[in-house]
Amino acid sequence: MDISEINLDETHIRLTTDCEHHDLKGYIFSIRRDLKNYILKNQDFLLSLEPIKSEDNLPLIVKIMVNASNIADVGPMACVAGAISQLSLDYLINQNSKYSIVENGGDIAIINDSSVLCGIYSNNQVLGNNIAFKIKPRKKPLGICTSSGKIGHSISFGKSDSVTVISKSSAISDGLATRIANEINGSTSEDKVSNGLECGENYKEFFDGVLIISENNVGTIGKLPKIVETREFDVKIV
């Protein structure tokens, strides 16, 4: 089992994979190069906080980010970490991987032929960082991404401890986590969670489940993996 880290500028990958021979670092370098070259010619892509129109002949990573951001009603850069995770996992699956976890700054793409615990990192005053999703063995990719109004460097207009979205695409999960987290506002934590749940209902066709944590309240939509208590550990969703 390869357990390693890949660091390329803003991309910080923590990798676990059953692939003994791969050049994931080279592949990530190539898709980042495609993205940077596109941004040089299209500054709106970098700066927009709203979806942009798709075009023909886009680089694959740009196409995935545009499609995901249009689904989530956010700017395309809100989906960049999830898109890199997703494409990295696709690369490993094409190398015949049956067990790979790609975590890019907390945005996770996973395929697993055995059970996995995926920690939920929210710094919540009640739950702490002592809960995790128990992911059952599966043969298809899963995206697990989180946005927070209190943790991390990503832009969020809400006040959530964490909003985690699980879907078949980590790019879409990334965008939807941002979109829903932006609505976590209100005079009480109950109001914040309620507003997030109301927002999430508009996107139910695109995800499997959503977990919202805000102060003393927790809300869920859809079907989530089993949540179990665990000791705090280093696999974090941020």
C-alpha angles and dihedrals in degrees: 000000000000112000110177148130130245118197121185115162106293093357115094112178126188107195136194115176143154090221107112095188121037142126099217091148090057091047093050089048089055096050091045088052090052090050095047092048090051093048091052088063097035113043092170088068090060098042106035118110089190132064117276129211119269121241137199122267097018119165109263096250091049091049092051092048093048093048093046094046091050090054092048098040093234136113116281095247088064085073101045100100093046091046092054090048091048095049091044091054091047088053091053093046088054085056087058096259116168095177122039134140117192114187116184110184089323098316106117136201114185144177116179135178090191134042119284133193112219113192121226108221111197106131085225113177092229105032098032112188095305103108131082143180114249103218113204120221111281140175098212131066122267129197119212114182135164137198125194136188090208108036132054136014101277120111113258127169093196137077103232125141085216142335114198122191124192120197141139090268124054090201090058092042089053094051095044092048088056093045095050094041089056088065097053094110134120145108093275135030088246090057091048093053092044092053091049092050091049090053093046092054088068091064102041094123091063103051142046097217147343130211118196121190121185123161107294097356136076127189133185138192128192127349119332130181115260112285113222134183115249140161115269111274142169103266100095139177107212 
